[in-house]
Amino acid sequence: MTPPSPQPIRVLLVDDSPIIRLGLRSALEDCADITIVGEAGTASSGLEMLIRLSPDIVMLDLHLPDKSGLIACRDYLKTRPDTPVLILTSSNSEGNMHDAISAGAKGYLLKENDAATLATALRKVAQGESVIDSSMAGKVMNLVKHGGSQSAADKLNSLSPQERRVVALLAGGKTNKEIGDQLSLTEKTVKNYLANIFSKLNITRRTQAAALYVEAGKV
């Protein structure tokens, strides 16, 4: 009697680019042991699909329209601790890689990789292994050597230009409304920026962000 075929690895894609999602589907369509069970363009819709579909792995982008992938990673792992998250991003920043691992991600892979590399990474993560992009091996060694520590300047450099502008105004004592007025943003958008900033910098208070800005010599 022929033994039953093993169940394919069920993957949920969370990326705001429909073109990227289509490319990933195309790249993995020839892998009989991997199937894409759902796609989401935002962190919140990804969370809904995570609950509804119970995938084996979440493949997650770092930059999403409603919140950062780092916050999404933490949210997903709080909801489904046994569902590993593989970060798939275009960012080769050492800081982002460190923050992703700190957030609980089981892997960090760059989007420039080919289909075979991506499939191998998914299989390893499904087996409980951790995966780091081969091009970032030197940065991994640097993290190990320095205990993952980053200077204040390095941490601020992990932020987007707009996020750095928000931190600069915050360090200047501006309220959320004043920051919004100066940058032509709503208060809600400013709050979203601050949530992403706090996640990236691994802090919880405005005063910590201001202190980092001062420490980096920006003031």
N, C-alpha and C positions, 0 to 999 in steps of 0.2 A: 504493500500500500504506500502510495506516494505521500510524504509528509506535507502538511499544509504550508503554503508560502508564508513567510513572515509578514506581518502587517507593515505597510509603508510608514515612513516617518511623516507625521502630519505637521505641516508648517503653516503658521500664520504670518503674513507679511504686513508690516506696518511702516509705510513710507508715503509721504505726501505727493510724490510724483507718480502719476499713472504710467508714464513712460518707463520709469525704473521698475515699477511692479510688473509691467508687461515684459520687460527684458529679463527679469528674474524668472518669470513663468517659462519663458522661451528657453532660458538657459537650463532649467531643471526638468523640462518636459520629457527628456529621454532617460531620466533616472527612474527606473521602475520602483525603487525602494523609497522614493521621496515624492510626496504629493502636497500641493498647495491647497489648503482647505478654506482659506479666507484671505481677504485683503482689506486693509483699512488705511485711510489717508490722514487720520488724526489719532492722537493718543487716546482720547475718550472712546472713539468708535472701536479702537483696537482692544480696549478693556472690555467693552461689551461683547466683542467676538471671542475674546479669551474665555469669558465666562460661558458663553453659549456653545462654542465649538470644542473646548477642551483640547487644544492642539498639543503636540508633543514638544514643540519648540516655537518660540516667537522670534522672528527675524526683524529687528527694530532699527530704524534710522535715528540718528542723534537729533536731527533738526525737524521738528514738527510744528504745524501752525498754532496749536493750542497750548502746548507746553514742551519742554525739552525732553529728549529721549531719556535723559538721566532720571528725571522725575517719573516718567512713564515706566521705566525699568523697575524702579522701587515700588510703584503702584501695582504693577503686574505681579511682582514677586510677593507682595503682601497678600494679594488676592489668590494667587496660585503658586505657592512656594516651590512646588515640585515641577513647575514648567520652566525650563531654562530659557534664558534670553541670550540671543546672539546679536551683538551690535554689528550692523553693516552700514558703513559710513564712508564718506569721501575725506574725512578728517584724519590726518596722520599725526595729530597733536599728541605729544606725550602726556600732557595734562588731561586731555579728553579720555585717553586710554586708561589712565590711572583712575579718573573719576568713574568711568564705566565699570571698571573692575570693583571699585569701592561700592558702587551701587548694587553689585551682585551679579553683573553679567558674567556668563560663562565663556564668552568669546568676544573678540574684537577683530573685525575683518574689514578690509578696504573694498570698495565697490569695483575697483579696477581689476580684481581677480577674475580668472576665467571660470567656466562652469564646473570643471573638474575640481578645482580648489574649493569652490563654494560647496559642492556636494560632499567632499571629504570632510570639510569643517562641520557641516550639519550632522554627518554620521558620527563624528567624534563627540560632538556635544550631546547627541542622543544617547551615547554610551556613557555619559557622565564625565567626559574629559573636558578640559579647558583648551581654548584655541586662541592664539594670538597671531595676527598677520606676520608672515615671515619677514616682511620688509621692516618690521618694527622690533626685531629681535634685539638690536642694540639699545633701543629705548627701554625695553624690558630690563635689560641688564643694568641700565642706569638707574631705574627705579629700585631694583634690588640693592644696588650699591649704596644708594643714598636713602634707602628706607622709604622711598616714595615721597620724600619731602620736596616741596617746591618753594621757590622764593615768592614773595608777594607779587613781584613784577611778572613772574611766569604765570601765576594764577590769574592775574588781570589780563594777560595776553591770551588766555583761553576764552575770553569773552568776545562777543561780536563788537564791532565799532559802536553800534547803538547802545549795547549793554554797558560799554565803558563810559559812554556819555551819561547814562543814567547814574552810574556809580559816582562819577565826578560831581554831578549835581547833588546827589545824596550826601557825599562827603562835605559839600559846601553848606549843608544844613537845610536843604530844600525839602519841602513836604511833597507828597505824591502829587498833589494838585499843582504845585509850583513847577515840579519836574514836567508834568504833562503840558502845562501852559508853554513852557520854554521849548519843548520838543514837539509840540503840536500833537500830543497823544492824549487819549482819555485816561482818567484815573484807573479804570479797570485794566487798560493796556499796560500802564506803569506797574500795577500790581503783578501782572503776568510776567513782565520783564524782571521784576525783583524776585519772583519765585524761581525763575530760571537762573538768575544770578546767584541766589543763595545756594541752589542745588549745585551749580558748577564750582562754586568756591567752597562748598561743604561747610556753610555757616548757617546761622539761624536768625541773626539780628542785624539791624541796620548799622549799629555801632561797629560791628565786626567788619562790615564792608568798608566803612569809612576808615577804620584803622588800617586795613590792608592797603587802601589807596594812599594813606599817609606814609606807611612803611615802604611802599614802592617808590617813594620820592616824587609822587605826582603833585603834592601840595607843598 
